């Protein structure tokens, strides 16, 4: 009987080990099932451009970056496995692109690096069926001779002068907070990212909403950013959100837009319903989509970078849209609500110089990441 007992427990142990192995394998399969996989890398070239295509088995987000000396354009494709293309190198060696290298940057990211030669600018877009990222490198002069035009950003500090904006329970004024943060964003963009920045106001003065947008149009800016602080009668509300221009029927969105437009809710509702030709021309689908992309870059940067230090104190309210007077510009535009000044805890955070510095840095990073997707951008990494 003793022998049979030993045999029984040996068999039971084998079964248990098989169950554990199966569970681990299943877990690995399940954990990786949500990742996309690179299924193909190919290129083509003609007299105008070199095209590189990264094909995936499902849609994935990516972030492009430019580096100089030597010039490289690289993409970090999130939640993606390089599959059989890990450590793959495509030798192109035409005037614009020397090589394309694919590697696993970390367990969740695939990095694609284009080593560049002579080029003018580039375009990036996605296609579906199948999902793929397309990079067109336009041929041009030698990189050493290429002097890119500085991008122009207009930073608009909300309110000012006779208009204090929202006021916190401890007396902190929106107009003061956003002016300070706006100046810090300007300094970072100009010193770190070689971007030319103009401001709609650099002191405590009142500027008409429509004059802010027209100013950006007059200097042909590439991006317009309006910085604000939110407020609500509900003291518990808190969080960061970024807005872009579009029609909305959402009552809560209309309330925020009405406050920033300095009009009543009823006037805002009527304004949202206006569809005359002038507004239709300004609010094209292309500009709407580009502004939405700008908003996404900035919102993601604020949340990602601030959470590193402030963790659960940072609440992501995502990107939203409504009709703001100040966003009727000729270029991509976004309005940032950097927190609820009506919330005692967020008012306290906004009082601190250290938090304003961190906030400005995260905003500048988001703006630069968006600018890096546009042609003729100076080759500086978002470090």
C-alpha positions in Angstrom: 0.0 0.0 0.0 2.9 2.3 0.8 4.2 1.9 -2.8 0.8 2.7 -4.3 0.7 5.9 -2.1 4.1 7.0 -3.5 2.9 6.4 -7.1 -0.3 8.4 -6.4 1.5 11.4 -5.1 4.0 11.3 -8.0 1.2 11.4 -10.5 -0.6 14.1 -8.6 2.6 16.2 -8.6 3.0 15.8 -12.4 -0.6 16.9 -12.9 -0.1 19.9 -10.7 3.1 20.9 -12.6 1.3 20.5 -15.9 -1.6 22.8 -14.6 0.9 25.4 -13.5 2.8 25.3 -16.8 -0.4 25.6 -18.7 -1.6 28.5 -16.6 1.7 30.4 -17.1 1.6 29.8 -20.8 -2.1 30.9 -21.0 -1.2 34.0 -19.0 1.6 34.9 -21.3 -0.6 34.4 -24.4 -3.4 36.4 -22.8 -1.1 39.3 -21.7 0.4 39.6 -25.2 -2.9 39.2 -27.1 -3.7 42.9 -26.8 -0.4 43.9 -28.4 -0.1 44.6 -32.1 2.6 42.9 -34.1 4.7 44.2 -37.0 3.8 42.1 -40.0 5.8 43.8 -42.7 8.4 46.5 -43.4 8.8 47.7 -46.9 9.8 50.8 -48.9 9.6 52.4 -52.3 11.4 55.4 -53.8 10.8 57.8 -56.7 12.1 61.1 -57.8 10.1 63.0 -55.2 10.2 61.0 -52.1 11.1 57.7 -50.3 8.2 55.9 -48.7 8.6 53.6 -45.7 5.6 51.5 -44.7 5.3 49.7 -41.3 2.4 47.2 -41.5 0.7 46.0 -38.3 -1.9 43.4 -37.5 -3.9 45.9 -35.5 -4.0 49.6 -34.9 -1.3 51.1 -32.6 -0.3 54.5 -31.4 3.1 55.9 -32.1 5.3 59.0 -31.3 7.8 60.3 -33.8 11.0 62.1 -32.7 13.9 63.8 -34.6 17.6 63.6 -33.6 20.6 65.4 -35.2 24.2 64.5 -35.8 23.6 62.1 -37.4 20.0 62.9 -38.5 17.5 60.2 -37.5 13.8 60.0 -37.5 12.5 57.4 -35.0 9.1 56.0 -34.0 8.2 54.4 -30.8 5.1 52.3 -31.6 3.3 51.6 -28.3 2.1 48.1 -27.2 3.7 46.5 -30.3 5.9 43.4 -30.8 8.4 43.6 -33.7 7.8 39.9 -34.4 10.2 38.5 -36.9 11.5 41.9 -37.7 13.4 42.3 -34.4 16.9 43.7 -35.2 15.9 43.9 -38.9 17.8 46.4 -41.0 16.6 47.6 -44.5 19.4 49.0 -46.6 17.9 51.7 -48.8 20.8 54.0 -49.5 19.1 56.5 -51.7 19.5 60.3 -51.3 17.0 60.6 -48.5 17.0 57.5 -46.4 20.1 55.3 -45.7 18.6 52.5 -43.6 15.6 51.5 -41.6 16.2 49.6 -38.4 13.6 47.8 -36.3 14.1 46.6 -32.7 12.3 45.9 -29.5 12.9 49.0 -27.4 11.2 47.5 -24.3 8.7 44.8 -23.7 5.8 47.1 -24.8 7.5 49.2 -27.5 8.8 48.6 -31.0 11.3 51.3 -32.2 11.7 52.0 -35.9 14.7 54.2 -36.8 15.2 55.9 -40.2 18.8 57.1 -40.8 18.4 60.2 -43.0 20.5 61.7 -45.7 19.4 64.5 -48.0 15.8 65.5 -47.5 13.5 68.5 -47.5 10.7 67.5 -45.2 8.5 64.5 -44.2 4.9 63.4 -43.8 3.5 60.8 -41.5 0.0 59.3 -41.7 -1.8 56.0 -41.0 -3.9 53.8 -43.2 -6.3 50.9 -42.5 -7.1 47.5 -44.0 -4.4 46.6 -43.1 -3.3 49.0 -40.4 -0.1 50.6 -41.3 2.1 53.7 -40.6 3.3 55.5 -43.7 6.4 57.8 -43.7 7.2 59.9 -46.8 10.6 61.5 -46.7 10.7 64.2 -49.4 13.9 64.6 -51.3 15.8 67.8 -50.9 19.2 69.4 -50.4 21.9 67.9 -48.2 21.0 67.9 -44.6 24.1 69.9 -43.7 22.8 72.7 -45.9 19.2 72.4 -44.6 18.2 75.3 -42.3 14.7 74.7 -41.1 12.3 77.6 -40.4 11.7 78.0 -36.7 8.1 77.1 -35.8 6.0 79.9 -34.4 3.8 79.4 -31.3 1.4 81.9 -29.8 0.7 81.4 -26.1 -2.4 83.1 -24.8 -2.7 83.6 -21.1 -6.4 83.7 -20.4 -8.3 86.7 -18.9 -6.2 89.7 -17.6 -6.7 93.2 -16.4 -10.3 94.0 -15.5 -11.2 90.3 -16.1 -9.7 88.2 -13.3 -11.2 84.9 -14.5 -12.0 82.4 -11.8 -11.0 83.1 -8.2 -10.1 80.4 -5.7 -11.4 80.2 -2.1 -8.1 81.5 -0.8 -8.0 84.4 -3.3 -5.8 82.9 -6.1 -6.8 84.6 -9.4 -6.9 82.6 -12.6 -5.4 85.5 -14.6 -2.3 85.5 -12.4 -1.7 81.7 -12.5 -2.1 81.3 -16.2 0.2 84.3 -17.0 2.9 82.9 -14.9 2.6 79.4 -16.4 2.4 80.9 -19.9 5.7 82.8 -19.4 7.3 79.6 -18.2 6.1 77.7 -21.3 7.5 80.4 -23.5 10.9 80.3 -21.9 11.1 76.5 -22.2 10.0 76.4 -25.8 12.5 79.0 -26.8 15.5 77.8 -24.8 15.1 74.1 -25.0 13.2 73.5 -28.3 14.3 76.4 -30.5 10.7 77.5 -31.1 9.8 81.2 -31.6 7.1 82.2 -29.1 4.8 85.2 -29.0 2.3 86.0 -26.2 -1.0 87.7 -26.5 -0.3 89.4 -23.2 2.9 89.6 -21.1 1.4 91.7 -18.2 -1.8 92.1 -16.3 -3.8 93.7 -19.1 -7.2 93.0 -20.7 -7.3 91.7 -24.3 -10.4 91.1 -26.3 -10.9 87.4 -27.1 -11.2 87.8 -30.8 -8.1 90.0 -30.9 -6.1 87.2 -29.4 -7.0 84.9 -32.3 -6.5 87.6 -34.9 -3.1 88.4 -33.5 -2.0 84.7 -34.0 -3.4 84.9 -37.6 -1.5 88.1 -38.4 1.9 86.6 -37.6 1.0 83.3 -39.3 1.7 81.2 -36.3 1.9 77.4 -36.6 0.2 76.7 -33.3 -2.1 78.7 -30.9 -2.4 77.7 -27.2 -4.7 79.4 -24.7 -4.1 78.6 -21.1 -6.8 78.7 -18.4 -7.8 77.4 -15.0 -11.3 75.8 -14.5 -13.9 76.5 -11.9 -17.1 74.9 -10.7 -19.6 75.4 -7.9 -18.9 71.8 -6.9 -15.8 72.3 -4.8 -14.9 68.6 -5.2 -14.4 68.7 -9.0 -10.7 68.6 -10.1 -8.6 67.5 -13.0 -6.8 68.6 -16.2 -8.5 68.8 -19.6 -7.6 70.1 -23.1 -10.1 71.5 -25.5 -10.3 72.0 -29.3 -12.7 73.7 -31.6 -15.8 71.8 -32.7 -19.6 71.9 -32.3 -21.1 70.2 -29.3 -24.5 69.5 -27.8 -23.0 68.4 -24.5 -24.5 70.7 -21.8 -21.4 70.5 -19.5 -19.1 71.3 -22.4 -21.3 74.3 -23.3 -21.1 75.6 -19.7 -17.3 75.6 -19.7 -17.3 77.3 -23.1 -19.8 79.9 -22.0 -17.7 80.8 -19.0 -14.5 81.3 -21.1 -16.5 83.1 -23.8 -17.9 85.4 -21.1 -21.5 84.9 -22.3 -24.6 83.2 -20.8 -25.3 79.5 -21.3 -28.3 80.4 -23.5 -26.1 82.5 -25.7 -23.6 79.7 -25.9 -26.3 77.2 -26.9 -27.3 79.6 -29.8 -23.7 80.0 -30.7 -23.1 76.3 -30.9 -26.0 76.0 -33.4 -24.8 78.7 -35.8 -23.6 77.3 -39.1 -23.0 80.3 -41.4 -20.4 80.2 -44.1 -17.7 82.1 -42.2 -17.7 79.6 -39.3 -17.9 76.7 -41.7 -14.8 77.9 -43.5 -12.9 78.3 -40.3 -14.1 75.0 -38.8 -13.0 72.7 -41.6 -12.7 69.0 -40.9 -8.9 69.1 -41.5 -8.3 71.9 -39.0 -10.6 70.2 -36.5 -8.7 66.9 -36.8 -5.3 68.6 -36.5 -6.4 70.6 -33.5 -7.7 67.4 -31.9 -4.3 65.8 -32.5 -2.6 68.9 -30.9 -4.9 68.6 -27.9 -4.2 64.9 -27.5 -0.4 65.5 -27.6 -0.6 68.2 -24.9 -3.1 66.4 -22.7 -1.1 63.2 -22.8 2.1 65.0 -22.0 0.6 66.8 -19.0 -0.9 63.7 -17.5 2.1 61.4 -18.2 4.8 63.8 -16.9 2.9 65.2 -13.9 1.9 61.8 -12.7 5.5 60.8 -12.2 5.9 63.3 -9.4 2.3 64.0 -8.2 0.7 60.6 -8.8 -2.9 60.3 -7.8 -3.2 64.1 -7.3 -3.3 64.4 -11.1 -6.7 63.6 -12.6 -7.1 63.1 -16.4 -10.3 64.6 -17.7 -9.2 63.9 -21.3 -9.7 66.1 -24.4 -13.0 67.7 -25.2 -14.5 70.2 -27.7 -16.8 73.2 -27.9 -16.9 76.5 -29.6 -14.5 78.9 -27.9 -14.2 82.4 -29.4 -10.4 82.4 -28.8 -9.9 79.2 -30.8 -11.1 80.6 -34.1 -7.6 80.8 -35.6 -6.2 79.8 -39.0 -3.8 77.3 -37.4 -4.2 74.3 -35.1 -5.3 75.6 -31.7 -6.1 74.2 -28.2 -7.4 75.6 -24.9 -5.9 74.1 -21.7 -7.7 74.0 -18.4 -4.8 73.3 -16.1 -6.9 72.5 -13.0 -9.8 73.6 -11.0 -9.0 76.8 -9.1 -12.3 76.3 -7.2 -10.9 73.0 -5.7 -9.0 73.9 -2.5 -6.3 71.2 -3.1 -5.7 72.2 -6.7 -5.7 75.9 -5.8 -3.0 75.0 -3.3 -1.0 73.2 -5.9 -1.3 76.1 -8.4 0.1 78.4 -5.8 3.4 76.5 -5.7 6.2 77.7 -8.0 7.5 74.1 -8.3 4.2 72.8 -9.6 3.9 75.7 -12.1 7.4 74.8 -13.4 6.5 71.1 -13.7 3.2 72.0 -15.4 4.9 74.4 -17.9 7.6 71.8 -18.8 4.9 69.2 -19.5 2.9 71.6 -21.7 6.1 72.6 -23.6 6.9 68.9 -24.2 3.5 68.2 -25.6 3.7 71.2 -27.9 7.1 70.2 -29.1 6.0 66.6 -29.7 3.2 67.9 -31.9 5.5 70.3 -33.8 7.9 67.4 -34.4 5.2 65.9 -36.7 5.2 69.0 -38.9 7.6 69.7 -41.8 10.8 71.7 -41.4 11.2 71.2 -37.6 14.6 71.7 -36.1 16.0 68.3 -35.2 15.7 68.4 -31.4 14.6 65.4 -29.3 11.9 65.6 -26.7 14.0 64.8 -23.7 
